[in-house]
């Protein structure tokens, strides 16, 4: 009998709490969303205002969330973008010479004319990017993935592509002179018109 009374008391208490909550929320449960609060004003990281044409050489942008931002023409020479999220970002004509892009996500990015000379792109994700005319001379693309990227007339002079994913990448008329290619996964990659002078591991018999 005592156990039954205890159960009935707990049930009554729970009903009272539910009724109180219903009164506070107009008879319905509050809606909980997991979307981030919209950003107000310009994005400022490491004292740099992140916007098109900004001059931010050497900026510390590690792990920064830069998804979908328009950063055309930005100067990020020598910047630290390790594991930064640049998914779908626009970096047309941007200068990332010598930047640290290890593990960065550039998937679906608009990188036409971007300059990444001597940049470290180890493990970076460049899948489905548009990088016509990009300059990656001397860049390190070890273990990077460029699946289905469009890279016509791009420069990979002296670049290192080791263990990279080049599946269905389009390299029309690109320049791979002095580059090093080793152990890459490149089924259906297109090498038409590619310059391969003194390239080690280039598919010269493609």
C-alpha positions as CSV (number, residue, x, y, z in Angstrom):
1,X,0.0,0.0,0.0
2,X,2.8,2.4,0.9
3,X,4.5,1.7,-2.5
4,X,1.3,2.5,-4.3
5,X,0.9,5.8,-2.5
6,X,4.5,6.7,-3.3
7,X,4.0,6.0,-7.0
8,X,0.7,8.1,-7.0
9,X,2.5,11.0,-5.3
10,X,5.4,10.9,-7.8
11,X,2.8,10.8,-10.7
12,X,1.0,13.8,-9.2
13,X,4.2,15.8,-8.9
14,X,5.2,15.0,-12.5
15,X,1.8,16.2,-13.7
16,X,2.2,19.4,-11.7
17,X,5.6,20.1,-13.3
18,X,4.3,19.4,-16.8
19,X,1.3,21.7,-16.2
20,X,3.6,24.5,-14.9
21,X,5.9,24.1,-17.9
22,X,2.9,24.2,-20.3
23,X,1.7,27.4,-18.7
24,X,5.1,29.0,-19.1
25,X,5.4,28.1,-22.7
26,X,1.9,28.7,-23.8
27,X,0.9,25.1,-23.7
28,X,3.8,23.8,-25.8
29,X,7.3,22.7,-25.3
30,X,10.1,25.3,-26.1
31,X,11.7,24.8,-29.5
32,X,15.4,24.0,-29.2
33,X,17.6,24.7,-32.2
34,X,21.3,23.8,-32.8
35,X,22.0,26.5,-35.4
36,X,24.7,29.0,-34.5
37,X,23.8,32.5,-33.6
38,X,24.0,34.7,-36.7
39,X,27.2,36.7,-36.8
40,X,26.8,40.5,-36.5
41,X,29.3,42.8,-38.2
42,X,32.5,41.8,-40.0
43,X,34.5,38.7,-38.9
44,X,37.7,39.6,-37.1
45,X,40.2,36.9,-36.3
46,X,43.7,37.5,-35.1
47,X,43.2,41.3,-35.4
48,X,42.4,40.8,-39.1
49,X,39.1,41.7,-40.7
50,X,38.3,38.7,-42.9
51,X,36.9,40.1,-46.1
52,X,37.7,40.3,-49.8
53,X,40.9,42.1,-50.6
54,X,42.0,42.3,-46.9
55,X,45.7,42.2,-46.1
56,X,46.2,39.6,-43.4
57,X,49.7,38.1,-44.0
58,X,50.8,35.7,-41.2
59,X,47.3,35.7,-39.6
60,X,46.6,32.9,-37.2
61,X,43.4,31.2,-38.5
62,X,43.9,27.7,-37.2
63,X,40.6,25.8,-37.0
64,X,38.7,29.0,-38.2
65,X,35.2,28.5,-39.6
66,X,35.3,30.3,-42.9
67,X,32.7,28.3,-44.7
68,X,31.2,29.9,-47.8
69,X,32.9,33.3,-47.2
70,X,33.8,35.5,-50.2
71,X,37.6,36.1,-49.7
72,X,38.5,37.0,-53.3
73,X,41.8,38.8,-53.5
74,X,42.7,38.4,-49.8
75,X,46.3,38.4,-48.8
76,X,47.0,35.5,-46.5
77,X,50.7,35.0,-47.3
78,X,52.3,32.8,-44.6
79,X,49.0,32.5,-42.7
80,X,48.3,29.6,-40.4
81,X,45.1,27.9,-41.8
82,X,45.8,24.5,-40.3
83,X,42.5,22.6,-40.3
84,X,40.5,25.7,-41.2
85,X,37.1,25.1,-42.7
86,X,36.9,26.9,-46.1
87,X,34.2,24.7,-47.5
88,X,32.6,26.5,-50.5
89,X,34.6,29.6,-49.9
90,X,35.6,31.9,-52.7
91,X,39.4,32.6,-52.9
92,X,39.7,33.8,-56.5
93,X,43.0,35.6,-56.9
94,X,43.8,35.2,-53.3
95,X,47.5,35.0,-52.2
96,X,48.3,32.1,-49.8
97,X,52.0,31.9,-50.6
98,X,53.7,29.8,-47.9
99,X,50.5,29.4,-46.0
100,X,50.0,26.4,-43.6
101,X,46.9,24.6,-44.9
102,X,47.6,21.2,-43.4
103,X,44.3,19.4,-43.0
104,X,42.3,22.4,-44.2
105,X,38.9,21.8,-45.9
106,X,38.7,23.7,-49.2
107,X,36.1,21.3,-50.7
108,X,33.8,22.9,-53.3
109,X,35.9,26.1,-53.2
110,X,36.2,28.7,-55.9
111,X,40.0,28.9,-56.2
112,X,40.4,30.3,-59.7
113,X,43.8,32.1,-60.0
114,X,44.6,31.5,-56.3
115,X,48.4,31.6,-55.5
116,X,49.6,28.8,-53.1
117,X,53.2,28.8,-54.0
118,X,55.3,26.8,-51.4
119,X,52.1,26.3,-49.3
120,X,51.8,23.2,-47.1
121,X,48.6,21.4,-48.1
122,X,49.4,18.1,-46.5
123,X,46.1,16.2,-46.0
124,X,44.1,19.1,-47.3
125,X,40.7,18.5,-48.9
126,X,40.3,20.1,-52.4
127,X,37.6,17.8,-53.7
128,X,35.4,19.4,-56.4
129,X,37.3,22.7,-56.3
130,X,37.5,25.0,-59.3
131,X,41.1,26.1,-59.5
132,X,41.7,27.2,-63.1
133,X,45.0,29.1,-63.4
134,X,45.9,28.4,-59.8
135,X,49.6,28.5,-58.9
136,X,50.7,25.7,-56.5
137,X,54.4,25.8,-57.5
138,X,56.5,24.2,-54.8
139,X,53.5,23.3,-52.8
140,X,53.4,20.1,-50.6
141,X,50.2,18.1,-51.5
142,X,51.2,14.9,-49.7
143,X,48.0,12.9,-48.8
144,X,45.8,15.7,-50.2
145,X,42.6,14.9,-52.0
146,X,41.7,16.6,-55.3
147,X,38.9,14.3,-56.4
148,X,37.0,15.7,-59.4
149,X,38.8,19.1,-59.1
150,X,39.0,21.3,-62.2
151,X,42.6,22.5,-62.5
152,X,43.1,23.6,-66.2
153,X,46.2,25.7,-66.8
154,X,47.2,25.4,-63.2
155,X,50.9,25.3,-62.1
156,X,52.3,22.5,-60.1
157,X,55.9,23.3,-60.9
158,X,58.2,21.6,-58.4
159,X,55.2,20.5,-56.3
160,X,55.0,17.3,-54.3
161,X,52.0,15.0,-54.8
162,X,52.6,11.9,-52.8
163,X,49.8,9.5,-51.8
164,X,47.3,12.0,-53.0
165,X,43.8,11.3,-54.4
166,X,43.6,12.6,-58.0
167,X,40.6,10.6,-59.0
168,X,38.8,12.3,-62.0
169,X,40.9,15.4,-61.5
170,X,41.1,17.5,-64.7
171,X,44.6,18.9,-65.4
172,X,44.1,20.2,-68.9
173,X,47.2,22.1,-70.0
174,X,48.6,22.2,-66.5
175,X,52.4,22.6,-65.8
176,X,54.0,19.8,-63.8
177,X,57.6,20.5,-64.6
178,X,60.1,19.4,-61.9
179,X,57.2,18.0,-59.9
180,X,57.3,14.8,-57.9
181,X,54.4,12.3,-58.1
182,X,54.5,9.1,-56.2
183,X,51.9,6.6,-55.0
184,X,48.9,8.6,-56.0
185,X,45.4,7.3,-56.7
186,X,44.5,8.8,-60.1
187,X,41.9,6.7,-62.0
188,X,40.1,8.7,-64.7
189,X,42.3,11.7,-64.2
190,X,42.8,13.8,-67.3
191,X,46.4,14.9,-68.3
192,X,45.7,16.2,-71.7
193,X,48.2,18.9,-72.8
194,X,50.1,18.7,-69.4
195,X,53.7,19.9,-69.4
196,X,55.8,17.2,-67.7
197,X,59.4,18.2,-68.3
198,X,61.7,16.7,-65.7
199,X,58.7,15.5,-63.7
200,X,59.2,12.4,-61.6
201,X,56.3,10.0,-61.7
202,X,54.2,11.9,-64.2
203,X,52.1,9.7,-66.5
204,X,54.1,10.5,-69.6
205,X,52.5,7.6,-71.5
206,X,49.0,8.7,-70.7
